[in-house]
Amino acid sequence: MIYTRAGCHLCEVAIHTAREVLAEMGSNDHDDGRLHLVDVDADPELLRRFGERVPVVMVGEREIAEYRVSAGQLRRALGRRR
């Protein structure tokens, strides 16, 4: 899951990285639902919780990165989850 907002360049980069990693792992994020994007601006509680701190990348219940995520970070986190 990636907490994001419209117009956020770092969010776009994180989403792109996540889609690339999922594709290389043989996952189509649209089919299996593994990549969830959550707009923090759509929910006052999320906006309060995250403020300007986006993107925030979660794997399961664990926060693995904020602002920037590398493909390696994401691979390792997803590998531990299997």
N, C-alpha and C positions, 0 to 999 in steps of 0.2 A: 504494500500500500504506500502511496505517496501522497502526503498532504501538500497541496499546491494552491496556486491562485492564478487567475488570468493575468497575462502580461508579464509574468515572471520568467526572465531568461534562464536563470539557474534551474527553475522547475522544468523548463523545456529540455534542458541538457540532461537532467536526472531521468526524465521520462524516456528520452532517446536511449540513454545508457541502459536503463532497465529493459526496454524492449529488445535491444541488441543481445543482452545477456540471456534473456528468456528464449529468444530465437535460437541462439547457439546451443542452449541446453535442450532444444527440441520442444519448446513450449510455445504454443500460440496463445498469447495472453487474452485474445478475444474469445477463444474457445473454452479455455479452462478457467477463466476468471481469476487468474493469479495476480494480475496487475490491476489494482483498484486505485483510482484517482479520486481524491476527496478535496473539494474546493473549500478551503477554510473560511472564505468570505461568505459562504452560503449558510453558515451556522454561527450564531453569536457566541456560543460556548467554545467552538473551535477557534474562532477569531481571538477570543480572550486567551485561550490556552497557547496558541502559536504566535499571535501578533505578526511581527515581521519575520519570524523564524521559519521560513519555507525555502526550499522544499525540505520536508522531513520524510525520510525513507524508513519504513517499517518492514520487518520480516516477521510475520506472526505478531506477537505482542511486543517484540523487541525493536527499539529504535537503533538502527545501524548507522545512520548518517543524517546530518543536517547541512543545508546549503550545497554541499557537493558530495557526490558518491562516485567512487571509481568502480569500474567493471570488476576488478579484483575483490573489492569489499563485498559487492553484491554476490559474486560467485561463491565466496567463502561462506557468507551468511545463508545462502540458499542451500549450499552443500551440507551444512550442519543441520538444516531443517529436514532433510530427507530421511 
